Structure formats: structure tokens, C-alpha cells
Amino acid sequence: MSRRIEIELTSSRPDGTWTWRAAGAREPKGVLEGSVLGGGSKVGDVVKVEADFDIDGITILSVVAGKERVEKTNKLELLASDKPFKPVIETKAPRAERPRRDDKRTPRGERSGDKPEAADGRKRRGPFTPPPELPQRPKAKRLKPGRAHRNDVLASLPEAQRAIAERVLQGGIPAVRAAVVEQNKVLAAEGKEVIPADGLVTMAENLLPKLRVAEWLDRADAAVADLDSLDLRDLRSVVTTGDDPAIARDESTRAIAGRLKEGLVARQEKDHAEWLSDIDAALGVGRVVRALKLSSQPPKAGARFPSELAGRLATAASTALEVDAPADRWIAMLEAAAFSPVRAQLSAPGVPTVVAPELLACVTRLAPAMPQVAAKFGVTVAPGAAMPRPLRPTRPVDKKSSDKRGGRPSNRPERKKEASTENV
């Protein structure tokens, strides 16, 4: 497969060939025929070439000519004028005399169309006052490993093994087998002798342990650098991979693996304490839905939820399920509670007088997780019913893109309004 790269000419040989390397780097490097280059080439020139990459290495096919710069001849000539310059002066009205936008709006409570009661006879609530916002903890960093150890291993290998090692790093042994099959198809079509696959696969298998260690060391170095702020999933992945026999038996990995395990234990304890603190803080300001969602995301699997905090959370969630609460408030509360550790303790004092269809559908879907709540709505859980899964977030409809398509709406489902539920 060919692609374009930039190379730097490093030396000229008596036999008419030139040595080269990738522009600005040590690797890859190789030899090309002088006939490929144009006249006037010299050491240090950087040229763009068409190169063919295969299992045997890199072959320079041709030099790619760059685009020539075309000078524009059509230019505007600025002519001087003898007329005196007269500036344009704009005079604005005083700020106090300008009508304010907000003055044209009528307060919600004073609109003539407002009614004291809803259609079902329930009294309307007053304006919603959101609870105070909670401080957000910094977002955890994702693992971004470098390539220092892998590059060192590749540089230490002979030229014949380097291409195979790169294939192993890209996709393991299957990638080497697939490359050999593809290369043999091309050779067979050209009437040439095919490459023996067994020898190359054996070479790849011998290189695999060394490459695994180098790849893990790159990930481990990145994890140690961000040990206090790295995402726990990435940190666990690095620690778990360090138990691979090919990695664990290498002396260079033992010390760093031990440090990562100690760091993982400390991070889990720290994140667990912060997790409980965030749930307690959300309950303290009345953010019950947020507290329920946080309780379903423990940083440490199998962690025991404190009974005192569980009782407070279950009581707050049950109290929020008021009979006259809107349907979207019920849905938000039930969706958050169904996957929390207090779902079995949730109890609804009653059900709304008029049950909206979307609320009944939500109760039916979540019935296996909270059968005591489903029974209040007359929903029976079938024996052996599968537990529900959390709803995946949906993207909002892009009005601008819809208008560009001639008014046709997007196929993506519209996100439900959460203004009155996230602040519960």
C-alpha cells in the first residue's frame, strides 16, 4: 500500500543511490535509486515522495511535485482624492431614555391567561426556585500513553524485524498473518514466489513478549504521572494488565507495578470518601435526583453503602413523590431510584389522580426493580422479568440543521426537558 511522506536526503553513494530518513525523525529510513530524484539534489534536501509500504520495508516510487505558487496579477489601485475627509458621527440616545427589553415582558404571575387551577382540578404551584448549585469536582483525566519504550524497542531491532514488530503493535499476531496473506496475493498475481508465512509468524510470536512489556511501560509511565487525577477505570486497566505473565516476569516492571497497585488502593479509598460526601451534600440542599444518581455510581465495586445515609436518601426520595407532583418529576425520580442501592426502600405514599401515559410506561419498565412502587399503579411484575437498564442519553434536535434540510426534523430522538428534575 502506497502513501505520500516527506523524506530528508542524508547521503549520496558512489553507485548512484541515496540514503534517506523521515523528515525530522530518525525512523523510518532506507535507500532509494538516484533515478527517482531530479537533477540538482543535494544532501539535506527534504522532498515529498510516493512510498510503497510492505512486509519487506519501504520502497520509494517517485517524487511528488508540490503546487506552484501563482501570483495574482489583478490588483486594485488606490487613487488619492483631493476632497476633504468628512467623518461620520453617530449620536446615540441617552441610556435612560432607551426602552429596556425586560420592561416589555409581563411577569408570569400577572399574565391574563394564567388560571388558578389546572384542568384536573389541582392547584397550580408557584414559581419553581431551584436549589443552590453544588461545587463540581475536577473531571478525571484519561490515560494518554507515550511511545518512548516502544520506539526504543523498534530502534533496537534489525531492519527485517522492524516491519513485523510494527504490525504486532498495530493488531497482534492476526495482523501479521493478514499482512502475509495480502502480500502473497500480490506476489502470486505477479508470478513471483510467495513468502513463507510460518517463519514470519514465529518471528512475530518471539517479538510479542518484548513488545507487550514496552507497551505496558508506556501506559504505566503515563499512569504514574497522573496518579492523583487519572480516571479510575484507566488506572485499574493498567494495574490489571500488569499481572500478565509476560509483563510480571520482567524485572523492569515489578517496581512500577507495585507502585501502581498502592496508588490504586489509595485512590479508591479517597474517591469513596468523596463519593459519600457528594451524596450527603446533595441531600443537604435538596438535590434528591442528583443524590440518587450519584449513589448508583460507586467508585469501588462491591462497596457497602452506609445504612444511615441509605435511610436518609430513601426517605427524601419517598417524600418527593408527591401526589400533585408533575409527571416528569415522578419519571426523573423513579429513573434515578431504580438503579440506586435504596430502590427496595422507596415507597410512594400515593399515586397522581391522573396518571400520564409516559409515567405509566416508565413504571411498567422499571417494575422489576421496584415492584412495591409498581403495585401502587396496578402494574404486576411477571415472574422472571429481566431487570431494566438505565436509559441512554439522547441528543437534542438541532434546529439550525433541521431548517437547512427544508424543515425536515432530525432522526435523533429529542432530549426530554430536565430543568425541573435535575434540580430536585
CORLIN-V602706 format. One record per residue. N is the residue number from 1. RES is the residue in one small letter. PHI is phi in whole degrees, -180 to 180 (NA if undefined). PSI is psi in radians with two decimals (* if undefined). NEAR is the number of other ideal C-beta (glycine too) atoms within 10 Angstrom. Layout:
n=N res=RES phi=PHI psi=PSI near=NEAR
n=N res=RES phi=PHI psi=PSI near=NEAR
//
This chain:
n=1 res=m phi=NA psi=2.26 near=8
n=2 res=s phi=-103 psi=2.64 near=15
n=3 res=r phi=-155 psi=2.92 near=9
n=4 res=r phi=-93 psi=2.36 near=10
n=5 res=i phi=-140 psi=2.86 near=18
n=6 res=e phi=-104 psi=2.30 near=12
n=7 res=i phi=-126 psi=2.75 near=23
n=8 res=e phi=-115 psi=2.25 near=17
n=9 res=l phi=-76 psi=2.16 near=19
n=10 res=t phi=-105 psi=-0.49 near=12
n=11 res=s phi=-165 psi=2.75 near=10
n=12 res=s phi=-114 psi=2.28 near=15
n=13 res=r phi=-98 psi=2.72 near=10
n=14 res=p phi=-61 psi=-0.49 near=5
n=15 res=d phi=-81 psi=0.13 near=8
n=16 res=g phi=93 psi=-0.02 near=9
n=17 res=t phi=-93 psi=2.83 near=15
n=18 res=w phi=-125 psi=2.51 near=21
n=19 res=t phi=-95 psi=2.59 near=15
n=20 res=w phi=-144 psi=2.88 near=25
n=21 res=r phi=-146 psi=2.85 near=15
n=22 res=a phi=-62 psi=2.40 near=16
n=23 res=a phi=-60 psi=2.14 near=14
n=24 res=g phi=81 psi=0.15 near=8
n=25 res=a phi=-145 psi=2.87 near=10
n=26 res=r phi=-83 psi=-0.57 near=9
n=27 res=e phi=-126 psi=2.63 near=11
n=28 res=p phi=-78 psi=2.97 near=19
n=29 res=k phi=-146 psi=2.89 near=15
n=30 res=g phi=-178 psi=-2.80 near=17
n=31 res=v phi=-129 psi=2.46 near=15
n=32 res=l phi=-132 psi=2.72 near=20
n=33 res=e phi=-74 psi=2.45 near=12
n=34 res=g phi=-66 psi=-0.41 near=12
n=35 res=s phi=-66 psi=-0.36 near=8
n=36 res=v phi=-71 psi=-0.59 near=17
n=37 res=l phi=-83 psi=2.69 near=20
n=38 res=g phi=-81 psi=3.05 near=9
n=39 res=g phi=-70 psi=2.67 near=4
n=40 res=g phi=85 psi=0.18 near=6
n=41 res=s phi=-74 psi=2.57 near=15
n=42 res=k phi=-144 psi=2.86 near=8
n=43 res=v phi=-63 psi=2.35 near=11
n=44 res=g phi=100 psi=-0.21 near=8
n=45 res=d phi=-67 psi=2.49 near=14
n=46 res=v phi=-112 psi=2.10 near=11
n=47 res=v phi=-128 psi=2.70 near=20
n=48 res=k phi=-97 psi=2.27 near=14
n=49 res=v phi=-131 psi=2.83 near=20
n=50 res=e phi=-97 psi=2.05 near=15
n=51 res=a phi=-119 psi=2.51 near=22
n=52 res=d phi=-105 psi=2.14 near=13
n=53 res=f phi=-104 psi=2.15 near=15
n=54 res=d phi=-142 psi=-3.01 near=16
n=55 res=i phi=-69 psi=-0.39 near=16
n=56 res=d phi=-88 psi=-0.21 near=12
n=57 res=g phi=138 psi=-2.66 near=14
n=58 res=i phi=-118 psi=2.27 near=21
n=59 res=t phi=-117 psi=2.19 near=16
n=60 res=i phi=-82 psi=2.11 near=21
n=61 res=l phi=-92 psi=-0.82 near=12
n=62 res=s phi=-162 psi=2.87 near=12
n=63 res=v phi=-94 psi=2.33 near=16
n=64 res=v phi=-95 psi=2.16 near=13
n=65 res=a phi=-77 psi=2.38 near=9
n=66 res=g phi=-78 psi=2.92 near=8
n=67 res=k phi=-75 psi=2.33 near=5
n=68 res=e phi=-81 psi=2.45 near=5
n=69 res=r phi=-79 psi=2.22 near=5
n=70 res=v phi=-103 psi=2.10 near=6
n=71 res=e phi=-78 psi=2.30 near=4
n=72 res=k phi=-81 psi=2.27 near=5
n=73 res=t phi=-96 psi=-0.38 near=5
n=74 res=n phi=-80 psi=1.83 near=4
n=75 res=k phi=-124 psi=2.60 near=6
n=76 res=l phi=-91 psi=2.34 near=5
n=77 res=e phi=-101 psi=2.22 near=4
n=78 res=l phi=-87 psi=2.14 near=6
n=79 res=l phi=-103 psi=2.32 near=5
n=80 res=a phi=-72 psi=2.61 near=4
n=81 res=s phi=-117 psi=2.53 near=7
n=82 res=d phi=-88 psi=-0.15 near=4
n=83 res=k phi=-75 psi=2.50 near=5
n=84 res=p phi=-69 psi=2.55 near=5
n=85 res=f phi=-78 psi=2.27 near=5
n=86 res=k phi=-118 psi=1.90 near=6
n=87 res=p phi=-71 psi=2.64 near=4
n=88 res=v phi=-93 psi=2.18 near=4
n=89 res=i phi=-112 psi=2.22 near=5
n=90 res=e phi=-106 psi=2.21 near=4
n=91 res=t phi=-110 psi=2.08 near=4
n=92 res=k phi=-95 psi=2.63 near=7
n=93 res=a phi=-69 psi=2.66 near=7
n=94 res=p phi=-57 psi=2.59 near=6
n=95 res=r phi=-61 psi=-0.60 near=7
n=96 res=a phi=-68 psi=-0.43 near=5
n=97 res=e phi=-88 psi=-0.22 near=7
n=98 res=r phi=-76 psi=2.34 near=9
n=99 res=p phi=-71 psi=2.33 near=7
n=100 res=r phi=-85 psi=2.56 near=8
n=101 res=r phi=-64 psi=-0.70 near=7
n=102 res=d phi=-67 psi=-0.42 near=6
n=103 res=d phi=-69 psi=-0.38 near=6
n=104 res=k phi=-82 psi=-0.22 near=7
n=105 res=r phi=-89 psi=2.54 near=9
n=106 res=t phi=-100 psi=2.28 near=8
n=107 res=p phi=-54 psi=2.56 near=7
n=108 res=r phi=-58 psi=-0.71 near=9
n=109 res=g phi=-71 psi=-0.26 near=8
n=110 res=e phi=-103 psi=0.07 near=7
n=111 res=r phi=-68 psi=2.47 near=10
n=112 res=s phi=-71 psi=-0.39 near=5
n=113 res=g phi=-83 psi=-0.17 near=4
n=114 res=d phi=-68 psi=2.49 near=9
n=115 res=k phi=-118 psi=2.54 near=8
n=116 res=p phi=-70 psi=-0.36 near=6
n=117 res=e phi=-134 psi=2.66 near=9
n=118 res=a phi=-81 psi=3.09 near=13
n=119 res=a phi=-66 psi=-0.50 near=7
n=120 res=d phi=-90 psi=0.17 near=9
n=121 res=g phi=91 psi=-0.10 near=8
n=122 res=r phi=-78 psi=2.59 near=14
n=123 res=k phi=-77 psi=2.44 near=9
n=124 res=r phi=-73 psi=2.56 near=10
n=125 res=r phi=-83 psi=2.84 near=10
n=126 res=g phi=-76 psi=-3.11 near=8
n=127 res=p phi=-60 psi=2.44 near=7
n=128 res=f phi=-78 psi=2.22 near=8
n=129 res=t phi=-107 psi=1.90 near=7
n=130 res=p phi=-67 psi=2.53 near=13
n=131 res=p phi=-66 psi=2.85 near=14
n=132 res=p phi=-64 psi=2.58 near=10
n=133 res=e phi=-72 psi=2.62 near=9
n=134 res=l phi=-100 psi=2.54 near=14
n=135 res=p phi=-65 psi=2.36 near=6
n=136 res=q phi=-92 psi=2.34 near=7
n=137 res=r phi=-76 psi=2.63 near=11
n=138 res=p phi=-58 psi=2.46 near=6
n=139 res=k phi=-70 psi=2.38 near=8
n=140 res=a phi=-66 psi=2.56 near=16
n=141 res=k phi=-82 psi=2.53 near=14
n=142 res=r phi=-90 psi=2.70 near=11
n=143 res=l phi=-72 psi=2.23 near=17
n=144 res=k phi=-129 psi=1.46 near=11
n=145 res=p phi=-72 psi=2.65 near=19
n=146 res=g phi=-89 psi=-2.83 near=13
n=147 res=r phi=-133 psi=0.35 near=12
n=148 res=a phi=-62 psi=-0.89 near=11
n=149 res=h phi=-67 psi=-0.68 near=20
n=150 res=r phi=-66 psi=-0.72 near=19
n=151 res=n phi=-64 psi=-0.64 near=15
n=152 res=d phi=-63 psi=-0.72 near=11
n=153 res=v phi=-67 psi=-0.76 near=18
n=154 res=l phi=-63 psi=-0.68 near=19
n=155 res=a phi=-67 psi=-0.49 near=10
n=156 res=s phi=-82 psi=-0.16 near=11
n=157 res=l phi=-89 psi=2.66 near=16
n=158 res=p phi=-64 psi=2.79 near=6
n=159 res=e phi=-58 psi=-0.64 near=12
n=160 res=a phi=-69 psi=-0.51 near=12
n=161 res=q phi=-92 psi=-0.26 near=17
n=162 res=r phi=-67 psi=-0.73 near=18
n=163 res=a phi=-64 psi=-0.65 near=21
n=164 res=i phi=-68 psi=-0.72 near=21
n=165 res=a phi=-63 psi=-0.66 near=22
n=166 res=e phi=-65 psi=-0.67 near=17
n=167 res=r phi=-64 psi=-0.69 near=22
n=168 res=v phi=-63 psi=-0.73 near=23
n=169 res=l phi=-66 psi=-0.55 near=19
n=170 res=q phi=-76 psi=-0.71 near=10
n=171 res=g phi=-152 psi=0.27 near=12
n=172 res=g phi=76 psi=-2.88 near=14
n=173 res=i phi=-61 psi=-0.70 near=14
n=174 res=p phi=-58 psi=-0.59 near=12
n=175 res=a phi=-66 psi=-0.63 near=16
n=176 res=v phi=-67 psi=-0.80 near=26
n=177 res=r phi=-59 psi=-0.77 near=16
n=178 res=a phi=-64 psi=-0.67 near=12
n=179 res=a phi=-66 psi=-0.68 near=22
n=180 res=v phi=-66 psi=-0.76 near=22
n=181 res=v phi=-61 psi=-0.76 near=12
n=182 res=e phi=-66 psi=-0.74 near=13
n=183 res=q phi=-66 psi=-0.66 near=17
n=184 res=n phi=-68 psi=-0.55 near=17
n=185 res=k phi=-64 psi=-0.73 near=11
n=186 res=v phi=-66 psi=-0.76 near=11
n=187 res=l phi=-65 psi=-0.70 near=14
n=188 res=a phi=-65 psi=-0.66 near=11
n=189 res=a phi=-66 psi=-0.53 near=8
n=190 res=e phi=-88 psi=-0.01 near=7
n=191 res=g phi=77 psi=0.34 near=6
n=192 res=k phi=-98 psi=2.94 near=10
n=193 res=e phi=-74 psi=2.35 near=8
n=194 res=v phi=-78 psi=2.84 near=13
n=195 res=i phi=-88 psi=2.32 near=16
n=196 res=p phi=-68 psi=2.10 near=11
n=197 res=a phi=-75 psi=-0.58 near=15
n=198 res=d phi=-61 psi=-0.72 near=8
n=199 res=g phi=-66 psi=-0.72 near=10
n=200 res=l phi=-68 psi=-0.68 near=21
n=201 res=v phi=-66 psi=-0.70 near=16
n=202 res=t phi=-63 psi=-0.70 near=11
n=203 res=m phi=-63 psi=-0.72 near=16
n=204 res=a phi=-64 psi=-0.70 near=23
n=205 res=e phi=-65 psi=-0.60 near=12
n=206 res=n phi=-71 psi=-0.56 near=11
n=207 res=l phi=-80 psi=-0.36 near=21
n=208 res=l phi=-58 psi=-0.82 near=17
n=209 res=p phi=-59 psi=-0.76 near=15
n=210 res=k phi=-64 psi=-0.67 near=16
n=211 res=l phi=-71 psi=-0.62 near=21
n=212 res=r phi=-62 psi=-0.76 near=20
n=213 res=v phi=-63 psi=-0.79 near=21
n=214 res=a phi=-63 psi=-0.74 near=21
n=215 res=e phi=-65 psi=-0.72 near=19
n=216 res=w phi=-67 psi=-0.66 near=23
n=217 res=l phi=-64 psi=-0.65 near=23
n=218 res=d phi=-62 psi=-0.74 near=17
n=219 res=r phi=-70 psi=-0.67 near=20
n=220 res=a phi=-67 psi=-0.71 near=23
n=221 res=d phi=-61 psi=-0.72 near=15
n=222 res=a phi=-67 psi=-0.63 near=19
n=223 res=a phi=-68 psi=-0.71 near=23
n=224 res=v phi=-65 psi=-0.66 near=14
n=225 res=a phi=-63 psi=-0.59 near=15
n=226 res=d phi=-118 psi=0.66 near=16
n=227 res=l phi=-61 psi=-0.61 near=16
n=228 res=d phi=-82 psi=-0.27 near=10
n=229 res=s phi=-129 psi=0.08 near=11
n=230 res=l phi=-75 psi=2.54 near=23
n=231 res=d phi=-59 psi=2.32 near=15
n=232 res=l phi=-61 psi=-0.56 near=14
n=233 res=r phi=-64 psi=-0.73 near=11
n=234 res=d phi=-69 psi=-0.69 near=19
n=235 res=l phi=-64 psi=-0.74 near=21
n=236 res=r phi=-62 psi=-0.69 near=16
n=237 res=s phi=-61 psi=-0.75 near=14
n=238 res=v phi=-66 psi=-0.75 near=24
n=239 res=v phi=-65 psi=-0.75 near=18
n=240 res=t phi=-65 psi=-0.73 near=10
n=241 res=t phi=-65 psi=-0.48 near=16
n=242 res=g phi=-66 psi=-0.27 near=21
n=243 res=d phi=-84 psi=-0.03 near=10
n=244 res=d phi=-59 psi=2.31 near=15
n=245 res=p phi=-56 psi=-0.63 near=9
n=246 res=a phi=-65 psi=-0.49 near=14
n=247 res=i phi=-91 psi=-0.72 near=20
n=248 res=a phi=-66 psi=-0.53 near=14
n=249 res=r phi=-80 psi=-0.19 near=11
n=250 res=d phi=-81 psi=2.26 near=18
n=251 res=e phi=-65 psi=-0.54 near=6
n=252 res=s phi=-70 psi=-0.25 near=12
n=253 res=t phi=-100 psi=-0.27 near=20
n=254 res=r phi=-67 psi=-0.79 near=13
n=255 res=a phi=-65 psi=-0.81 near=9
n=256 res=i phi=-70 psi=-0.54 near=17
n=257 res=a phi=-66 psi=-0.72 near=20
n=258 res=g phi=-63 psi=-0.70 near=11
n=259 res=r phi=-64 psi=-0.68 near=14
n=260 res=l phi=-67 psi=-0.65 near=21
n=261 res=k phi=-65 psi=-0.74 near=15
n=262 res=e phi=-64 psi=-0.70 near=12
n=263 res=g phi=-65 psi=-0.62 near=18
n=264 res=l phi=-65 psi=-0.75 near=19
n=265 res=v phi=-62 psi=-0.78 near=12
n=266 res=a phi=-65 psi=-0.70 near=12
n=267 res=r phi=-67 psi=-0.68 near=21
n=268 res=q phi=-64 psi=-0.73 near=18
n=269 res=e phi=-66 psi=-0.73 near=12
n=270 res=k phi=-65 psi=-0.83 near=12
n=271 res=d phi=-67 psi=-0.57 near=17
n=272 res=h phi=-65 psi=-0.76 near=14
n=273 res=a phi=-64 psi=-0.71 near=11
n=274 res=e phi=-67 psi=-0.62 near=12
n=275 res=w phi=-61 psi=-0.84 near=19
n=276 res=l phi=-65 psi=-0.65 near=17
n=277 res=s phi=-65 psi=-0.69 near=11
n=278 res=d phi=-67 psi=-0.67 near=19
n=279 res=i phi=-65 psi=-0.76 near=24
n=280 res=d phi=-63 psi=-0.71 near=15
n=281 res=a phi=-66 psi=-0.68 near=15
n=282 res=a phi=-65 psi=-0.70 near=23
n=283 res=l phi=-66 psi=-0.61 near=21
n=284 res=g phi=-63 psi=-0.50 near=13
n=285 res=v phi=-107 psi=0.17 near=15
n=286 res=g phi=84 psi=0.24 near=16
n=287 res=r phi=-88 psi=1.31 near=24
n=288 res=v phi=-70 psi=-0.75 near=26
n=289 res=v phi=-62 psi=-0.75 near=22
n=290 res=r phi=-63 psi=-0.73 near=22
n=291 res=a phi=-63 psi=-0.68 near=27
n=292 res=l phi=-66 psi=-0.73 near=31
n=293 res=k phi=-65 psi=-0.70 near=20
n=294 res=l phi=-65 psi=-0.65 near=21
n=295 res=s phi=-66 psi=-0.40 near=26
n=296 res=s phi=-88 psi=0.06 near=15
n=297 res=q phi=-125 psi=1.12 near=9
n=298 res=p phi=-69 psi=2.45 near=17
n=299 res=p phi=-72 psi=-0.33 near=17
n=300 res=k phi=-125 psi=2.10 near=14
n=301 res=a phi=-63 psi=2.42 near=7
n=302 res=g phi=78 psi=0.16 near=5
n=303 res=a phi=-70 psi=2.43 near=14
n=304 res=r phi=-82 psi=2.27 near=9
n=305 res=f phi=-84 psi=2.24 near=16
n=306 res=p phi=-59 psi=2.35 near=14
n=307 res=s phi=-65 psi=-0.64 near=8
n=308 res=e phi=-65 psi=-0.77 near=8
n=309 res=l phi=-68 psi=-0.63 near=17
n=310 res=a phi=-63 psi=-0.71 near=18
n=311 res=g phi=-63 psi=-0.76 near=12
n=312 res=r phi=-64 psi=-0.73 near=17
n=313 res=l phi=-67 psi=-0.76 near=27
n=314 res=a phi=-64 psi=-0.70 near=20
n=315 res=t phi=-65 psi=-0.76 near=16
n=316 res=a phi=-64 psi=-0.72 near=18
n=317 res=a phi=-68 psi=-0.71 near=27
n=318 res=s phi=-66 psi=-0.67 near=18
n=319 res=t phi=-67 psi=-0.58 near=11
n=320 res=a phi=-72 psi=-0.30 near=19
n=321 res=l phi=-82 psi=1.23 near=22
n=322 res=e phi=-81 psi=2.66 near=14
n=323 res=v phi=-64 psi=-0.65 near=12
n=324 res=d phi=-94 psi=0.20 near=14
n=325 res=a phi=-73 psi=2.57 near=16
n=326 res=p phi=-64 psi=2.81 near=17
n=327 res=a phi=-64 psi=-0.66 near=16
n=328 res=d phi=-67 psi=-0.50 near=18
n=329 res=r phi=-69 psi=-0.72 near=18
n=330 res=w phi=-61 psi=-0.79 near=25
n=331 res=i phi=-63 psi=-0.79 near=20
n=332 res=a phi=-61 psi=-0.73 near=24
n=333 res=m phi=-67 psi=-0.77 near=25
n=334 res=l phi=-69 psi=-0.69 near=24
n=335 res=e phi=-63 psi=-0.65 near=19
n=336 res=a phi=-76 psi=-0.66 near=23
n=337 res=a phi=-75 psi=-0.48 near=28
n=338 res=a phi=-65 psi=-0.35 near=24
n=339 res=f phi=-117 psi=0.26 near=18
n=340 res=s phi=-97 psi=2.84 near=24
n=341 res=p phi=-72 psi=-0.07 near=18
n=342 res=v phi=-109 psi=0.27 near=22
n=343 res=r phi=-62 psi=-0.58 near=21
n=344 res=a phi=-73 psi=-0.35 near=13
n=345 res=q phi=-93 psi=-0.09 near=17
n=346 res=l phi=-73 psi=2.36 near=22
n=347 res=s phi=-140 psi=2.30 near=15
n=348 res=a phi=-97 psi=2.11 near=23
n=349 res=p phi=-59 psi=-0.53 near=10
n=350 res=g phi=-164 psi=-3.07 near=10
n=351 res=v phi=-121 psi=2.71 near=17
n=352 res=p phi=-59 psi=2.61 near=19
n=353 res=t phi=-61 psi=-0.75 near=10
n=354 res=v phi=-115 psi=1.98 near=12
n=355 res=v phi=-90 psi=2.06 near=14
n=356 res=a phi=-68 psi=2.60 near=14
n=357 res=p phi=-59 psi=-0.67 near=8
n=358 res=e phi=-69 psi=-0.53 near=13
n=359 res=l phi=-70 psi=-0.73 near=20
n=360 res=l phi=-65 psi=-0.66 near=15
n=361 res=a phi=-65 psi=-0.67 near=11
n=362 res=c phi=-65 psi=-0.79 near=23
n=363 res=v phi=-62 psi=-0.71 near=24
n=364 res=t phi=-65 psi=-0.71 near=15
n=365 res=r phi=-68 psi=-0.64 near=17
n=366 res=l phi=-93 psi=0.08 near=22
n=367 res=a phi=-57 psi=-0.74 near=21
n=368 res=p phi=-61 psi=-0.48 near=16
n=369 res=a phi=-83 psi=-0.56 near=21
n=370 res=m phi=-135 psi=1.25 near=22
n=371 res=p phi=-64 psi=-0.48 near=14
n=372 res=q phi=-68 psi=-0.55 near=13
n=373 res=v phi=-78 psi=-0.69 near=24
n=374 res=a phi=-61 psi=-0.61 near=20
n=375 res=a phi=-63 psi=-0.55 near=14
n=376 res=k phi=-63 psi=-0.52 near=15
n=377 res=f phi=-96 psi=0.08 near=16
n=378 res=g phi=77 psi=0.37 near=10
n=379 res=v phi=-98 psi=2.21 near=15
n=380 res=t phi=-101 psi=2.36 near=11
n=381 res=v phi=-87 psi=2.18 near=14
n=382 res=a phi=-71 psi=2.51 near=8
n=383 res=p phi=-61 psi=2.34 near=5
n=384 res=g phi=75 psi=0.27 near=6
n=385 res=a phi=-65 psi=2.44 near=12
n=386 res=a phi=-73 psi=2.53 near=7
n=387 res=m phi=-68 psi=2.48 near=9
n=388 res=p phi=-72 psi=2.90 near=17
n=389 res=r phi=-118 psi=2.67 near=10
n=390 res=p phi=-62 psi=2.55 near=11
n=391 res=l phi=-70 psi=2.44 near=11
n=392 res=r phi=-81 psi=2.43 near=6
n=393 res=p phi=-65 psi=2.49 near=7
n=394 res=t phi=-111 psi=2.73 near=11
n=395 res=r phi=-90 psi=2.58 near=10
n=396 res=p phi=-74 psi=2.77 near=11
n=397 res=v phi=-72 psi=2.25 near=14
n=398 res=d phi=-85 psi=1.88 near=13
n=399 res=k phi=-66 psi=-0.66 near=10
n=400 res=k phi=-65 psi=-0.79 near=6
n=401 res=s phi=-68 psi=-0.53 near=11
n=402 res=s phi=-67 psi=-0.70 near=13
n=403 res=d phi=-66 psi=-0.63 near=10
n=404 res=k phi=-66 psi=-0.49 near=10
n=405 res=r phi=-86 psi=0.25 near=10
n=406 res=g phi=82 psi=0.55 near=6
n=407 res=g phi=87 psi=0.00 near=7
n=408 res=r phi=-78 psi=2.20 near=10
n=409 res=p phi=-70 psi=2.79 near=12
n=410 res=s phi=-72 psi=2.69 near=14
n=411 res=n phi=-77 psi=-0.22 near=6
n=412 res=r phi=-75 psi=2.46 near=11
n=413 res=p phi=-67 psi=2.54 near=11
n=414 res=e phi=-77 psi=2.40 near=11
n=415 res=r phi=-71 psi=2.38 near=11
n=416 res=k phi=-70 psi=2.62 near=14
n=417 res=k phi=-69 psi=2.29 near=9
n=418 res=e phi=-123 psi=0.24 near=12
n=419 res=a phi=-64 psi=-0.62 near=9
n=420 res=s phi=-95 psi=0.03 near=14
n=421 res=t phi=-113 psi=-0.60 near=20
n=422 res=e phi=-67 psi=-0.43 near=13
n=423 res=n phi=-94 psi=0.18 near=18
n=424 res=v phi=-77 psi=* near=23
//
